Amino acid sequence: MHCKNIAAHAFFCLLIQRYNKQLKFSIKKWKKLKMKKILFSLIALSLGFISSFAQDSTQLAAWSSFKNQNGQKWIIRWDEKTGTPASLYSGKTKHYSGNAEDIAKTFLKENIKLMKMKPNLSDLKFIQTQTHRDIKHVKFQQTYNGIPIEMAEYLVHILPDGSVDMANGTYYPQIDISTKSAITAQQAFAIAMNNLGNNVVIRGDTIAALIIYPDSSLFVLSWKLLIPAEEPYGAWVFYIDAVSGQIIQRYNNIHNVNGSGNVVLPLIV
């Protein structure tokens, strides 16, 4: 019995030693991961990275006021990257007068604190009004120093009686980058052509536009190129950094589909 107790005690001590080693290793690993996160956060702040934004007290107060004025049925979905409303829906505002563009602008101006937009909407460019089943869909493009921000559009949806029942889109309240391009559109085009290969055959007009590209981590001044080509076949879209000349993204806007079936085209607003 005595030998058995000694063996059991030794085995227990061995387990304790292994546990302590694993615990020390886990603590060291945790500290390294924590330091990496801190370093990444510092780098992100210094380079002007796009971060996740929480709603401030002014926005939350504006949201409470909005529901008090327009009804408690309204629902809001926040954009985690921008801290602004990605969508407002499930309610109905008062009746507005005027054309669709004027109504949309009035609605946004009345809710500036909630939307975190500029008071005069100076960075929103009216794009178009589409009507579907008597509902008007007003689209705005966000710009920075007159340059459009890619994938940053905001829509206001207006019922036949002039009330707003929904607003949705993407709006970036904090942008601060240089809008001076280091390469020309022709140079960006040459970079794209070189990327496509040696035997490129253009089959139409190419388009180049200076835009601001919200990358996964930061805003990038970029050339957006649309290149229709017979060889290699496709409608090629390029985003090229207007400072470094690096290709940020490239894709073919023509997709091949094999098979049979019914095709339903959704309303795009």
N, C-alpha and C positions, 0 to 999 in steps of 0.2 A: 504493500500500500504506500509505503514511504517513497519507493522508486516511482510509482505512478504519479504521486503528488509532485515530485520534482520534475518529471517529464511534462506534466500538465502546466506547471508554473513556467518552465522554459518555453513551451509552445506559446503560452499567453504573452510572455515578454517579447517573443519574436514578432507576434502580431502587432503589439504596441509599437515596436521599432519601425515596422513597415508602414504602419498608419502615420507615425510622425514624419517619416520621409515623404510620404505622399502629400501630407498636409503642408509641409514646407515647400514642396514643389508647386502645389496648387496656389499657395500664397504668392510665390515668386512669379508664377505665370499670370496671376490676377493683377499684380503690380505692373508687369510689363504691358499688359493689355490696357490698363488704366492710363499709363503714360502715353501709349500710342494714341488713345482717344483724345487726351489733353493736347498732344502735339498737333494732331489733325485739326482740332478745333481752333488752335492758334493760327495755323496755316490758313484755314478757311477764312478767318477774320481778316488776316492781312491781305489776302488776294481778292476779297470781295465775293466770296462764294455765296450761292443761293442757299439760305438756311431755312429751317422750319420756323414759322412765326406763330406765336400764340396770340390770341385776341387780347387787346389791352382793355382797360376799364372804360375808355371812351367808346370803343366799339360795342362792348357788352351793354353799356347804358343806351346806346343808339338802337341796339337790337330790341331791348326792352321797350323803348319808346315807340319803335316801329310797330310792334305787336299791339301796344295799347291803342295806337291810332288806326291800325288796319285790321285788327282782329287777331285772336290767339291761335287761329288755325294755321297760321304761317309756319313753315318749316325752313330751317337754314342748314346748308351743308358747307362747312368751312374747307377752304383749300389749305392743306397742311404746309405747302411750300410758300405760299404768299401771305397767309393769314387773313385773306379776304373771302367774301362769300363766293363759293363755287356755284351755288345755286340757291335761289329763294323761290319757294313754290307752296302750293296747297292753300293759297289764300286769294284775296282780291282787294285791291286798293280802292280809293275814291275814284270818281269819274274825272278824267282830265279832258281839256279841250285843245284843239289844234290838230295839226297833222301828226303822223306817227313819229317822225323824227323829233318834233318839238315835245311830244308827250314823253318819249323815252328820255330825252335830256332833262326835262323837268323832274321826272321820277328819280334819276340818278343824282341830280343836284340836291334834291330834298333829302337824300340819304347819303350824303358825302361822308359823314363820320362813320357810318356803317361800312361803306364800300372802300374807304381810305383812298378815294380818288381826289384829284385836284379840284378845287372849288369851281373853277370855270371850265372844267373838262377839256383843258387845252391839249392834253395828250391823247384824246380820243377822236379819231377821224371817222365820220359817218361813211359807211360803205354802201349799204342798200337796205331797202325794206321789201320783204317778201310777204305775200298774202296767201294763206292757205286756210280754206274753210272759214273765211271772214276774220281770221285771227292774223294780226300783223306782227311780223318778226323783224325787229330793227337791229341791225348789226353794226357794231363799231370796232375799229381796229386801233389797238393801243400803239402809240409811237413814242420815241425818245429823241428829242431834238429833230423831229421830223422824219426819223427813220423808223419804219415799222418793226415791231417786235414779233418775231415768228411765233405762231400759235398763241397769240395773246389777243383774243377777240372777246367782246362782251355783247350779249344780246338781251333785249327787253321785249317781252311778248305782250301784246295789247289786244284786249277783247273788243268786240264791236261797239260796246258802250263807252269806250275810252278808258276803261280801268286796266290796270296791270295785274296779271295773274302769275307772272313768272319772270325771273331774270337769272341769267346764268352765263358763265364764261370764265376766262382767266385774266386777271389783272395783277400786274407787278407794281406795288407801291414804292419800292425802293430800288432804283437803278442809278448807278453812277459809274459810267465808263467813258473812255475817250471815243469819239466818233470820227477820228481821223484815220483813214485807211492808208496802209503802207504799200499796198499793191493795187493795181488798176483792174478793171473788169476784164481787160484783154489778157492780163497776166494770169488772172484766176482761170480764165477760159483755157489758156495754154496748159495749166496744171491739170485741169479736168481732162483735156484731150489726151495728154500724156498718160493719165491713169487708165483711160479706156483702151489704149493700145496703139499699135502702129498703123492699122488699116481701118481707121474710123471713117464712115461714110455718113455725112449729115443729110437728113431728109426733110429739113424744114428750117424755120427761123429759130435761132437760139435766143434765150432771154437771160439777162443778168440784172440782179437787183441787190442793192446794199441793204442788209437787214441786221437786226440784233437777234442772235440765236441764244435762247436760254438752254444752256447745256445742263447736264445733270448736276453740275457743281458751280457753274458761274455763267455770266453773260459774256458772249463773244460777238464782236463786230465781224460780220461775215458777208461774203458774196454768195448769193443763192443763184445757181445756174440751172436752167432748164435746157437740156440738149436732146432733141429728137434725132435718133440715129438709125440708119438702115443696117449698119454694121459697127459694133455689135447692136443687134436690134433692141430698141427700147426707147422709152422717154426718160432719159437719165436726169436725176436731180442730184445736184452737188451743193454742199455747204462747205465753203472754204474760208478759213480764218483770214480776215482782211489785213491782219498784221503779220502773222508768221507764214501764211501761205499753206498751212497744213490743211488736209482734208478732214473735216469734222465728221461728215456723214455723206454717204453715197447710196442711192437706191434706184431701182428701176420702177417707174410708175406704171408700167404695163405688166400685167400678170396673166400668165397662161393657165387656163382651166380646162381639164379634160373631163368629159362626162355629159350627162343629160339631166334635165329637170326644169322646174319652173324658176324664173328669176323675178324677184320682187325688189324694186328700187325704192328705198326709204326716202322720205323727205329730208333734205339736208338744209339746215338753216344756220 
